[in-house]
Amino acid sequence: MANRAVRRLDQLLANLGYCSRREARDWLDYGRVTVSGQIAHHVSQKANPAEVRADGEPLDHPDGVLLLLHKPLGLVCSHEARDGPSVYGLLPARWQRRHPQITSIGRLDKETSGLLLLTDQSELVHRLTSPKHKVAKVYRATLASDLPAGIGELFASGTLVLKEEEMPCAPAQLHIISPREAELTLTEGRYHQVRRMFASQGCAVLTLHRPRFGHLGLGDLPAGHWRELPLGEFSRV
Ligand code: URA
């Protein structure tokens, strides 16, 4: 894996969120970093992350991170502080300082809860958000009015064109649970897509929750909690 590559100690510590590159000098001066059991003295020393210890501990996830988060309502998927409380605030402080940054694989709106994947693997983000790979995402919506007749057929037809767009939405499966509740399975992720698809048929979405992403479900993971996934979890997608 790319992160296993031999790297300068200051770069390694900074990229994994331990300290800035400038502070790395102090870490080494205080003898906090060893390589293959020997105290390191030069920030320019290159090392394999597997052989480095910081304060006697192996480095924190040097190969990367993949997390399954149960996103609660009220948090945004944004790294910009001005956008308000964010899902990234749920992560350990050191992880919030990593480079590459941990980002969400696609986004959920502030007022949507459910399964959100987070990773620092940009290739995985591209693969899982590309409509080409047709990863199914399931959304459960409650609606302000009864679902109109024929809406399931329309969503499945691949002909629905959303406002201010030209390309029709890819075929999507609607499973009607009751007149004002349904599950919609999408293989793409356009801006506010679920809300806009229902709105196009006169139905305002009252609540929206994503219980599934690809082969993964939330299980009994409480809102605001996450669990780690193996980096190879999607190797067959
Ligand atoms: N569609 C939406 O409208 N909102 C989401 O958060 C996800 C999909």
Residues whose N, C-alpha, C, O or C-beta is under 5 A from the ligand:
A	BS01	URA	R107 L108 D109 T112 H192 Q193 V194 R195 R196
